[in-house]
Each structure stands twice: as C-alpha cells, then as structure tokens.
Amino acid sequence: MPKLKIGELQDDKPVKVSTELPAAVHRDLIAYAEALTREGGQVVEPTKLIAPMLARFMATDRGFSKLKREGHVPAAGEGK
C-alpha cells in the first residue's frame, strides 16, 4: 500500500470554520480516513483531515512559500 501524505494528527487548539464541500470531496475524505485507519490503526473522523490536508497543500505550494519568504504574506498569527 502506498504511504499516505497525512500521518498522525496533532492535537492543537482548533479554530471553528464552517464550509460546504462538494459531495465527491466528502466521499474522498471518508475513503481517505478509512485508508488511514487501515494503514495506521488510528480511527480518524473524516472532517479532522481537512486541516492537515490544507496545511500540507500550503506547505508544498512553491509559489505560496516564495511569497511568504519575500514577506508578501503575513506570517501565521499576524493577520488580525
């Protein structure tokens, strides 16, 4: 089985966000959570995958990383 990009989820203070997902994305989240459970034995709520997936996406986006390095994007926590 291929290694999944999302591993063990960290316990962090959450910020509540409400959004709508396309049904296909929700089905994929459920399937991903099931695969993660089979791979690591850790039962995961599908919605708990959204934050680490977004974080992983932003961390690997070269354009976004470049903007952050150049100071064009506020550092974490500076947006308010």
Rosetta blueprint (number, residue, H / E / L):
1 M L
2 P L
3 K L
4 L L
5 K L
6 I L
7 G L
8 E L
9 L L
10 Q L
11 D L
12 D L
13 K L
14 P L
15 V L
16 K L
17 V L
18 S L
19 T L
20 E L
21 L L
22 P L
23 A H
24 A H
25 V H
26 H H
27 R H
28 D H
29 L H
30 I H
31 A H
32 Y H
33 A H
34 E H
35 A H
36 L H
37 T H
38 R H
39 E H
40 G H
41 G L
42 Q L
43 V L
44 V L
45 E L
46 P H
47 T H
48 K H
49 L H
50 I H
51 A H
52 P H
53 M H
54 L H
55 A H
56 R H
57 F H
58 M H
59 A H
60 T L
61 D L
62 R H
63 G H
64 F H
65 S H
66 K H
67 L H
68 K H
69 R H
70 E L
71 G L
72 H L
73 V L
74 P L
75 A L
76 A L
77 G L
78 E L
79 G L
80 K L
